[in-house]
Amino acid sequence: MDDRVPTLQIHKSDEIRMTLLAVGSSVALARELVRYALTHWGYERSLIDDSILVMSEITTNAVNAAPGRHIRIRIATYNGAPLLECWDPAPELPLPRSAGADAVSGRGLAIIAAYAQETGTRPSATAQGKIIWALMPPA
């Protein structure tokens, strides 16, 4: 398998998974996958836009945590709401930090929390790495 080619797995009608390389361009792919899935599933434009922003932040955190390694994104529905997840192999949990007015980074977790109904981090089932997730407001 060519590591530079993203793999897409569609398990059922309300779940999409993709494995990506942890590089900056993968963030754009994650955003487009959210746009595709939530549009296909009939969500409203404002929720789609908010979900795209949240997935962008989640994926950026994974790219920064594990540069050049594989990451996995998952878009699903849970009780009628979009569920956004990203796994990365780094064991370190993201920590909220205070970003100054001129800072170019450091606001990701705050942005995720502002738009998501719930958010969190959990260890992966294999005990390698972690999953950052965000449950968006229901439609």
N, C-alpha and C positions, 0 to 999 in steps of 0.2 A: 504494500500500500504506500502511496506517495504521501508523506506527511504534510506536504504543502497544499493538498487538496482537501477541503472540508468534507466531512461525511455527514449525511443527513439521514436520520432514522425517524420514520413516522410510525409510532406504535399503535395508535388509535386516533380516532378523529379529533380528540381534544388534547393531544399531546404531541409535541415535536421536540426532538433532541438533535443536537449537532455537536460534533467534536471539531475543535478549531485549534490552530497553533496560537500560542499566546504572543501575538504581535499586534501592533496598533491597528492594522487593517482589519483584524478580526472583529473589532468593536463595531465597525460599519456593517459587517455581515450579520452580527447579532441584532443590530437595530433593524435591519431589513427583514430578518426572519420574524421578529416581533410584529412588524408592520403587516407582513404577509399573513401570519397566523391569526392575529386578532381581527384583521379585515375579513378574512375567510370565515371566521367564527361569528361575525356580525356585531362586533363591539362598536360603540360610538367613537367618533373621531377624537374627541377630547381625551377619552380613556386610552385610546391607542397612542396618542402623542405623549401622554404622561408615562405610559408603559415603555415606550421607546427610550425616553430619557432615563428611566430607572434602569432598564437593561444596559444602557450605555455605561452608566456608573458602575453597576455590578461587574460587567465584563472588563472595564478599565481596571478595577481593583484586581481582578484575576490576572490580567496581562502584567500588571506591575508586580504582583506577588510571585509569578512563575514565568518570567520572560523566556520565550523560546521553547517552552514545554507545551504539552497538550492541556487544553481546558475543555469543559463540556458545558453547554448551555441546554436548558430545558424550559420550554414554554408549555404550560398546561392550564387547565381550568380546575378550580376548586370551589365548590358551592356557588357556581356562576361567576366567579371572579378570576381574572388572569393571575396565574402563579408563575413568577419568573425566578429562575435559579441558574447559578453558575458554580461549577465545581472547579477547583484548581488543586494541584498537588502540594502546595505549600502548607505546612501545618500552622503557621502563625495566623492568628485571628486579626482581622482589621480593627484598628482602634480609632475611635473618633478623635479628631484633633481640631484645634482652634486655628483657623486660617485667617491671616490678616487681609485687609482690604486689597492689597496688591498681590497676594499669593495666587499662583496659577493652578494650585492643586490643594487638596486637603478638605474639600467640601462634599466629597462623594457620599459618605454615610449620612450626612445631614440632608442632602438632596433626596436620597432614597427614603429616609424616614419621613420627609415632608410630603411625599407623593403616595407612599404605600400605606395601606391600612394596617399591615403588620409587616415586620421584617426581622430577620435573625440570621444566625450562623449555626450550623451543626456539623459535626464530623461526618465524613462519608461512611457508608456502610462497610467499606473495606478498611477503615481506620487510616487511610492514606489521604491526607488533604482535608479540605472542608468544602461545604456548600454554603454560599451566601444566597439567601432567598428573600423575595418580597411578594407579598400577597397584595394585589391592588384592590381598590374598592370594587364592590360588585356592580354589575351593570344595572 
